Amino acid sequence: MKRHLAERELTPEGPRRGAIKSDARPRRTVTVNLAESPLAWLHARGHLPTRLLDAGEALRADYERSALPANITMRWDPVRVKSTGDRGLAPSEKQIAARQRFDGAIRAAGKGLEDILWRVVCAGEALPEAEKSLGWPARSGKLVLAIALERVADYYQIT
């Protein structure tokens, strides 16, 4: 499998897409392999436009920021006393806001589409496995996923 490496800035919520902004304090970056994501795999092969990739990444980011994924044993995040960034919200408020955005995006996708979104975008399940576990015919998931991501892109106002 081909590697697509990119630099991402680390924020308190995790890696952030886009350019690294200069600031007074030094920023930490991480190198990520974009080809590891099922959405990035589809995008790299021309099956998914950039708009839909961005919509999926926004949904996944809100899913992770809302702390919906299961935690393994213990959180090693540093305890913050003073809020920094995101309009002065406290960490718990950021988590609640991300959960509200995630729920709104899933509602915008519509009934029957949340399963494919969660499996491929949030859980990182490959499209053939998601189709099989949902009992769908082979190669039908790509079309359904594209429809769901179009609605999510409209919700996030991605052009």
C-alpha positions in Angstrom: 0.0 0.0 0.0 1.3 3.4 -0.9 2.0 5.9 1.9 0.6 9.5 1.8 2.4 11.3 4.6 1.3 14.7 5.8 2.2 17.0 8.7 -0.6 17.8 11.2 -0.5 20.3 14.1 -1.2 18.8 17.5 -4.0 20.7 19.3 -5.5 19.8 22.7 -8.3 18.0 20.8 -5.8 16.0 18.6 -4.2 16.4 15.1 -5.7 19.3 13.1 -6.0 19.4 9.3 -4.6 22.3 7.4 -1.7 24.7 7.5 0.3 25.2 10.6 -0.1 28.7 12.0 2.7 30.6 13.6 2.3 31.5 17.2 4.3 32.8 20.1 4.6 29.3 21.7 6.2 26.5 19.7 3.8 24.1 17.9 4.1 20.4 17.9 3.4 18.4 14.8 2.9 14.8 13.9 3.4 12.9 10.7 0.3 10.9 9.7 -0.3 8.4 6.9 -3.5 9.7 5.2 -3.8 6.4 3.3 -4.7 4.6 6.5 -8.2 6.1 6.5 -10.9 4.3 4.4 -12.0 7.8 3.2 -8.5 8.8 2.2 -8.1 5.5 0.4 -11.3 6.2 -1.6 -10.2 9.8 -2.2 -6.7 8.8 -3.4 -8.2 6.5 -6.0 -10.6 9.2 -7.3 -13.8 7.6 -5.9 -14.4 10.5 -3.4 -14.2 14.2 -4.1 -12.2 16.5 -1.8 -15.4 18.1 -0.5 -16.7 14.7 0.7 -13.4 13.8 2.2 -13.4 17.0 4.2 -16.9 16.4 5.4 -16.0 12.9 6.6 -12.9 14.2 8.3 -15.0 16.9 10.0 -17.4 14.3 11.2 -14.6 12.0 12.5 -13.0 14.9 14.3 -16.2 15.8 16.1 -16.7 12.1 16.9 -13.3 12.0 18.5 -13.5 15.4 20.2 -16.9 14.4 21.7 -15.2 11.5 23.5 -17.6 9.0 22.0 -15.0 6.4 21.2 -14.3 4.0 24.0 -11.4 4.8 26.3 -8.9 2.0 27.0 -8.1 2.2 30.7 -7.0 5.6 31.7 -6.8 9.0 30.3 -3.3 10.5 30.2 -4.4 14.0 29.0 -2.9 16.8 31.0 -5.3 18.5 33.4 -5.9 22.1 32.3 -7.0 24.7 34.8 -7.2 27.6 32.3 -9.2 27.4 29.1 -7.3 28.2 25.9 -8.8 28.5 22.4 -12.3 27.7 20.9 -14.0 30.9 22.0 -13.0 30.5 25.6 -14.9 27.2 26.2 -13.9 24.9 28.9 -12.8 21.4 27.8 -16.1 19.8 28.9 -18.0 22.5 26.9 -15.8 21.8 23.9 -16.8 18.1 24.2 -20.5 18.9 24.5 -20.3 21.2 21.5 -18.5 18.5 19.4 -21.2 16.0 20.5 -24.0 18.4 19.4 -22.2 19.0 16.0 -21.8 15.2 15.5 -25.4 14.5 16.4 -26.6 17.2 14.0 -24.5 15.9 11.2 -25.8 12.4 11.7 -29.4 13.7 11.7 -28.7 15.7 8.6 -27.5 12.5 6.8 -30.9 11.0 7.4 -32.3 7.6 8.5 -30.5 4.5 7.2 -27.3 6.4 6.4 -25.9 6.7 9.9 -24.7 3.1 9.9 -22.4 3.4 6.9 -21.2 6.8 8.2 -20.3 5.4 11.6 -18.7 2.3 10.3 -16.5 3.8 7.6 -15.9 7.4 8.9 -15.8 7.0 12.7 -14.8 3.3 13.2 -12.4 3.2 10.3 -14.0 0.1 8.9 -13.1 -0.7 5.2 -16.0 -0.3 2.8 -16.2 -4.0 1.8 -16.4 -5.1 5.5 -19.1 -2.4 6.2 -21.1 -3.6 3.2 -20.8 -7.2 4.4 -21.8 -6.5 8.0 -24.8 -4.4 6.9 -25.9 -7.2 4.5 -25.6 -5.0 1.4 -24.6 -6.1 -2.1 -20.9 -5.6 -3.0 -20.0 -2.2 -4.3 -23.2 -0.6 -3.1 -21.6 1.1 -0.1 -19.6 3.6 -2.1 -22.8 5.2 -3.6 -24.6 5.2 -0.2 -21.6 6.6 1.5 -21.3 9.4 -1.1 -25.0 10.3 -0.5 -24.5 10.4 3.2 -21.3 12.5 3.0 -23.0 15.0 0.6 -25.6 15.6 3.3 -22.9 15.9 6.0 -20.9 18.4 3.8 -24.1 20.5 3.5 -24.5 20.4 7.3 -20.9 21.5 7.9 -21.3 24.1 5.0 -18.2 22.7 3.2 -18.0 24.0 -0.4 
